[in-house]
Amino acid sequence: MAKIATLVTNYFEDVEYTDPANSFKEAGHEVITIDSEAGKQVTGKQGNDTITIDRSIDDVKPDEFDALFIPGGFSPDLLREDERFVSFAKQFMDDKKPVFTICHGPQLLITAKALEGRTATGYKSIKVDMEYAGVNYKDEEVVVCGNQLVTSRQPDDIPAFTREALKLL
């Protein structure tokens, strides 16, 4: 089964992490949370969920993982301030490994300059950012690009997002 790197920090959108992560685990995949420090507790922006971080970004390499998951919320914007997370995410895109991102998650890929020429979606407030990054933006519940990138817009899209991500795994 797949080993899924999950880039997440405080203020992630609670259900955009928990629902897909639980579905991935139920399907037999391993979900590894990654932030600046292993053992750190991060809390969702709704305050409903707290995650204990499994690994530090300093202790992981993209080639250890089969796929990348970036939940939305404010977390991706915080992570993209740090070049370590940007480079980590970019490597998955460059290696053409599956990448699953929802809502504001594409912000990390925008900063990595990894979306140009791709078809994707994201939360409506980052539509223009995505277009400036060279994305063919679609306002659809789930967009799969090149049998690699799965994107969705918001929590209501989670069932379609998870379905398509699991197909790629």
Order of alpha helices (4+ residues) and beta strands (2+ residues): beta-alpha-beta-beta-beta-beta-beta-alpha-alpha-beta-alpha-beta-alpha-beta-beta-beta-alpha
